[in-house]
Amino acid sequence: MRSISPLTKTVGYAVIACLVLPLVVLVGVSLNAGVEQNFPPSGLSLRWYANIFNRDGFLNAIQMTLILAVVSTASSIFASILVALAIVRHRFFGRDLLLTAVLSPLVVPQVVVGMAFLVTLSAIGIYKSMIALLLLHSVITLPFAARVMVGSLMGARVSLEEAARSLGAPQWKAFILITLPLIRPGIAAAAVFAFVTSFENFTATQFLVWDRTTLPVEIYTYVQTESDPTGAAMSSAIVLTVCAVVLVLSRVLGLEMLTKR
């Protein structure tokens, strides 16, 4: 392979710096000992991280966000497996249209998705409820899970499942015992993408929250009314948690297991 040119290295380092620098500033602001969001910090302190646990709004938002992320991830994984089976294993009229419909939330602006759910669920009378948010998050996470699951199922050898069925295993048992382990890396990747998408969604979610909010909406509301670094501390905690999760996945599963499909 040819060596990388100095210009390419410079551009690469510049892109990395643009991505990392805002996070460094965010963490620096969250460690500020003063009461203002200043960088560089006038002193180092963890008081604003401790202040997170003194606010019921953040704690309730964390709980609600985790519930939404876990339930919507589970539902989108289940639905994406069914969608992938229909698209990969069967040929029928409207197959491409089905895949396009499932993936459409990827190209439709989140503002449009949120407004559509608000109008529709308002007419039904359930827009201020946990059910409404679960429906929304299941819809916006399904495309990410489905795209990964379709690719994973395409890579799984159907002949192995057919061999199990020829030996007397029922179709459902052959799928669970043979195919499901084969697409396990895809399921793990789809779960990660769906969970992160649900956890960090702000644009569409803000249309359906009420007196209970998700964490991104709560952070936005807080920084609109308060000037102390608590919001930066909460954001930094999320960034550090994501980094820790990625490190754990790279140790346990290996990042190539999550990205090879």
CORSULGI-V818449 format. One line per field, one symbol per residue. ss: DSSP state (H for helix, E for strand, - for the rest). phi: phi as a letter, one per 30 degrees, with the letter a starting at -180 (. if undefined). burial: # if it has 16 or more other C-alpha atoms within 10 Angstrom, else .. Layout:
BEGIN
ss = ???
phi = ???
burial = ???
END
This chain:
BEGIN
ss = -----HHHHHHHHHHHHHHHHHHHHHHHHH-E-----------E--HHHHHH---HHHHHHHHHHHHHHHHHHHHHHHHHHHHHHHHHH-----HHHHHHHHHHHH---HHHHHHHHHHHHHHH-----HHHHHHHHHHHHHHHHHHHHHHHHHH--HHHHHHHHH----HHHHHHHHHHHH-HHHHHHHHHHHHHHHHH----HHH-------HHHHHHHHHHH----HHHHHHHHHHHHHHHHHHHHHHH--HHHHH--
phi = .ddddeddddddddddddddeeddddddddcdddccdcbdddacacdddddedccdddddddddddddddddddddddddddddddddcbcadidddddddddeddcdedddddddddddddddjbdcadddddddddddceedddddddddddddddddddddddcjdddddddddcdeddceeddddddddddddddcdbeddddcdbdcbddeddddddddcbcdddddddddddddddddddddddddciddddbdd
burial = ......................#.##########.###..#.....###..#....##..##.##############.###.##.##...........#..##.#....#..###.##..#.....##.#.###.###################.#....##.##........##..###.##.###########.#############..########..#.....##########...........#.....#.##..#
END
